[in-house]
Amino acid sequence: SILIGLSCIFVRNYKEMVYKVRGFLKRILDERMIGKEGTRPVRDIVVILNGSERFPQIRKFQAIDAMVKKLDTIPVNSEVEIEFVLKGREFTSKKSLALEYYNIDEITSIYEIK
Protein backbone atom coordinates (compact mmCIF):
# COMPACT_ATOMS: atom_id res chain seq x y z
CA SER A 1 0.00 0.00 0.00
CA ILE A 2 1.26 3.46 -0.85
CA LEU A 3 0.26 4.90 2.52
CA ILE A 4 2.01 2.48 4.89
CA GLY A 5 3.00 4.37 8.02
CA LEU A 6 0.07 6.76 7.75
CA SER A 7 -0.81 7.94 11.22
CA CYS A 8 -3.92 10.02 10.50
CA ILE A 9 -5.95 11.75 7.83
CA PHE A 10 -7.82 15.00 8.19
CA VAL A 11 -9.41 17.60 5.96
CA ARG A 12 -7.89 21.10 5.87
CA ASN A 13 -10.49 22.36 3.41
CA TYR A 14 -13.08 20.83 1.14
CA LYS A 15 -10.80 20.61 -1.89
CA GLU A 16 -7.80 18.65 -0.64
CA MET A 17 -7.06 16.08 2.01
CA VAL A 18 -3.96 16.49 4.14
CA TYR A 19 -2.10 13.38 5.27
CA LYS A 20 0.34 13.04 8.16
CA VAL A 21 3.28 10.63 8.49
CA ARG A 22 6.24 10.14 10.81
CA GLY A 23 9.61 8.85 9.81
CA PHE A 24 13.33 9.51 9.64
CA LEU A 25 14.78 12.09 7.29
CA LYS A 26 17.24 10.16 5.11
CA ARG A 27 18.26 12.78 2.52
CA ILE A 28 17.67 16.39 1.53
CA LEU A 29 18.28 16.87 -2.18
CA ASP A 30 19.57 20.03 -3.83
CA GLU A 31 17.32 23.02 -4.39
CA ARG A 32 16.13 23.72 -7.92
CA MET A 33 13.84 26.29 -9.52
CA ILE A 34 10.58 25.47 -11.31
CA GLY A 35 7.77 27.38 -12.99
CA LYS A 36 7.48 29.09 -16.34
CA GLU A 37 9.99 31.74 -15.30
CA GLY A 38 12.05 29.51 -13.00
CA THR A 39 11.23 31.53 -9.89
CA ARG A 40 9.74 28.90 -7.52
CA PRO A 41 12.23 27.06 -5.29
CA VAL A 42 11.74 23.31 -4.86
CA ARG A 43 13.56 20.65 -2.84
CA ASP A 44 12.92 16.94 -2.53
CA ILE A 45 13.49 14.93 0.64
CA VAL A 46 13.64 11.19 1.24
CA VAL A 47 12.00 9.79 4.37
CA ILE A 48 12.00 6.28 5.84
CA LEU A 49 8.48 5.89 7.20
CA ASN A 50 7.85 4.43 10.65
CA GLY A 51 6.36 0.99 10.56
CA SER A 52 7.78 -2.31 9.44
CA GLU A 53 11.51 -2.75 10.11
CA ARG A 54 11.57 -5.80 7.84
CA PHE A 55 10.24 -3.92 4.82
CA PRO A 56 10.91 -0.20 5.39
CA GLN A 57 8.86 2.15 3.26
CA ILE A 58 10.91 4.92 1.68
CA ARG A 59 9.04 7.93 0.24
CA LYS A 60 10.07 11.07 -1.56
CA PHE A 61 8.31 14.31 -0.60
CA GLN A 62 8.55 17.71 -2.27
CA ALA A 63 8.92 21.07 -0.54
CA ILE A 64 7.88 24.15 -2.52
CA ASP A 65 8.33 27.87 -1.77
CA ALA A 66 8.31 28.57 2.00
CA MET A 67 8.78 24.91 2.96
CA VAL A 68 12.18 24.89 1.19
CA LYS A 69 13.72 27.19 3.82
CA LYS A 70 12.19 25.13 6.63
CA LEU A 71 14.27 22.13 5.51
CA ASP A 72 17.47 24.01 6.40
CA THR A 73 16.47 23.81 10.09
CA ILE A 74 16.07 20.01 10.20
CA PRO A 75 19.14 17.75 10.35
CA VAL A 76 19.40 14.57 8.30
CA ASN A 77 18.69 11.38 10.31
CA SER A 78 16.29 13.17 12.66
CA GLU A 79 12.76 11.92 13.24
CA VAL A 80 10.18 14.12 11.51
CA GLU A 81 6.44 14.55 11.23
CA ILE A 82 5.24 15.62 7.79
CA GLU A 83 1.85 16.87 6.65
CA PHE A 84 1.37 16.65 2.90
CA VAL A 85 -1.15 16.73 0.08
CA LEU A 86 -1.27 14.39 -2.88
CA LYS A 87 -0.80 16.12 -6.21
CA GLY A 88 -0.78 14.63 -9.69
CA ARG A 89 -1.02 15.50 -13.33
CA GLU A 90 -1.73 13.86 -16.65
CA PHE A 91 0.39 14.89 -19.62
CA THR A 92 1.32 13.80 -23.13
CA SER A 93 4.98 12.92 -23.51
CA LYS A 94 6.71 15.04 -26.15
CA LYS A 95 9.06 12.15 -26.93
CA SER A 96 6.62 9.26 -27.38
CA LEU A 97 3.28 11.13 -27.55
CA ALA A 98 1.99 8.65 -24.96
CA LEU A 99 -0.31 9.71 -22.17
CA GLU A 100 1.66 9.70 -18.90
CA TYR A 101 1.10 10.58 -15.24
CA TYR A 102 3.16 11.86 -12.35
CA ASN A 103 2.45 12.13 -8.65
CA ILE A 104 3.90 14.42 -6.00
CA ASP A 105 3.57 14.31 -2.21
CA GLU A 106 3.78 18.07 -1.52
CA ILE A 107 4.80 19.06 2.02
CA THR A 108 2.48 21.50 3.77
CA SER A 109 4.36 21.33 7.10
CA ILE A 110 7.33 19.49 8.57
CA TYR A 111 8.58 19.32 12.15
CA GLU A 112 11.51 17.65 13.85
CA ILE A 113 10.41 15.34 16.67
CA LYS A 114 12.74 15.71 19.63
Long-range contacts (C-beta under 8 A, 24 or more apart in sequence): 4-49, 4-51, 4-52, 4-57, 5-49, 5-50, 5-51, 5-57, 12-108, 16-85, 16-86, 17-85, 17-86, 18-83, 18-84, 18-85, 18-108, 19-83, 19-84, 19-85, 19-86, 19-105, 20-81, 20-82, 20-83, 20-84, 21-47, 21-49, 21-50, 21-59, 21-81, 21-82, 21-84, 22-49, 22-50, 22-79, 22-80, 22-81, 22-82, 22-113, 23-47, 23-48, 23-49, 23-50, 23-59, 23-79, 23-80, 23-82, 24-48, 24-50, 24-77, 24-78, 24-79, 24-80, 25-74, 25-75, 25-76, 25-77, 25-78, 25-79, 25-80, 26-58, 26-76, 26-77, 27-76, 28-71, 28-74, 28-76, 31-68, 34-64, 40-64, 40-65, 41-65, 41-68, 42-68, 43-68, 43-71, 45-71, 45-107, 47-80, 47-82, 59-105, 60-105, 61-105, 61-106, 61-107, 62-104, 62-105, 62-106, 62-107, 63-106, 63-107, 63-110, 64-106, 64-107, 67-107, 67-108, 67-109, 67-110, 70-110, 71-110, 73-112, 74-110, 74-112, 75-112, 78-112, 78-113, 79-112, 79-113, 80-110, 80-111, 80-112, 80-113, 81-110, 81-111, 81-113, 82-107, 82-109, 82-110, 83-107, 83-108, 83-109, 83-110, 84-108
